[in-house]
Amino acid sequence: MSNCKILYVCQEITPYLPESDMSVLCRTLSQNMQERGNEIRTFMPRYGLINERRNQLHEVIRLSGMNLIIDNNDHQLIIKVASIPAARVQIYFIDNEDYFHRKAIVRDENGVLFPDNDERAIFFARGVLETVKKLRWTPDVVHCHGWFSSIVPVYLRNLFADDPIFKKVKIVVSLYDDAFEGELDKKFKAKIQGEGVPKKYLDYLDDPTYENLMKFVINYADGVIFETPEPAASIVDFLHEKKKPFLEFQDKTTAEYLDHYQAFYNKILANE
């Protein structure tokens, strides 16, 4: 089982955002796994600080125009696309004027988390999955990067669980050193529940901290990859408690680390 269809859902990708461990890995995985014969689709938010002209983003009319209701408010979903010429990789962007036109990612100019980050993450997740449905493309693996993508596994196992496109999909979550201080909006739990998420794991969101959010999401994952050499001990303990398969941190300077990602996908897919 070497080749498969992989959906990458990324908080950041270079060259559209500055280089970071996450943005570089998302680009590298998309390019390398495609070159290995896997079929790839890659999504990220169209943050307002991304230069559309320089990066040659253009709207995909046939995929755009849907309205998504978040906390009883309508928000229009716009889909844009661009290609990384050197990598021959196409990137889909989730865009919306209310959530993504500000010139920042998840924090304002003072380093404070945006108060609507929970709704932005909800919109991003819904936007990705609705677009994949419109593409009529059935992924084997959905690999989520960054806490901003963490609602995707929740929806895959609830809202979209019976959809033929996602019915057999396996979910991999990468955990980075990207913890935020404080909490997301206190109404986050109610907003998710209003989206059709049952009460089963919602108690984790009574206090929507980074750690609780990750535990909430891990419940829905089929496998976890550590992208930091020093993950939080409480999350490691939680993984062992839930008996989730995981891949230890891989040294990105080695030639074979990508082989371990491919092998992990294959392991997850073989684990029916």
C-alpha positions, 0 to 999 in steps of 0.5 A: 500500500504505497500510493494513496490520496492525502488531504493536507489541511495546514495552518501555514505554508511557505512561500505564502507565509514566512518560513517556520517548522510548520510552513516548511513541513507542509510544503515539503510533505505536499511536494514530496508525497506527490512526487512519490506518486500519491495524489495530493490536495492541500488547503490553508486559510487565505490570511490578509497578509498573503499578497494575492498578486505576487503569489498569483492567487485567483478565485475558483468560481465553481467552488465559491459562493456557498454560505456557511452559518457559524453561530447563526450568522451567514459567512460567504465561502470563497475558494482561491487557488495558486501553484508553487511553480518550483514544487508543481504543487497546487494550494487551495485557499479558504477565504472570507472577508469577515474572518481572513482579510485582517493582516495577521494570522491568529494574533493582533499587532499586540500579540493578543489572540483574536477573540473570534479564532474559534469561529475562524477555525470552524469556518476553515474546517467547514470550508475545506470539507465542503470544497473537497465534497465539491471536488468529488475527491475521496481522500484516504488520509487527512493530515492536519497541521496546527491547532487552527486545523483542529476542527477538521477531525471533529467534523469528519467524525460527526457532521461528515461521518456518513458522507461517502467521500469521507466515510473511510478516511483516516485522520492524522494530526501533527502536534507542534510547539504552537500552544497558545496562552489563555483560552478560546472563546468560552462559547466555543463549546456551544458553537461546536455543539450547535454544529451537530457535534454530540456531547461525547467529548465536549466536556474537554471544551469547558475550558477551551485551552490549547491542551484541552483542545488537543485532547478533544481532537486526539479523540477523533484521530487515528494517529498522531505525529510529534513535530516537536522533540519535547511535546507536553507530558500531559498530551503524551500521557493522554495518547498512551491512555487512549492507545493512539498510534503515534510517530515520534519527532523526526529529525528533518535534516535526515534523508529518510524522515519522509519515508517514516511519514509515508510508512506511518500513513500506510500503517494507519490505513492498514489498521482497519 
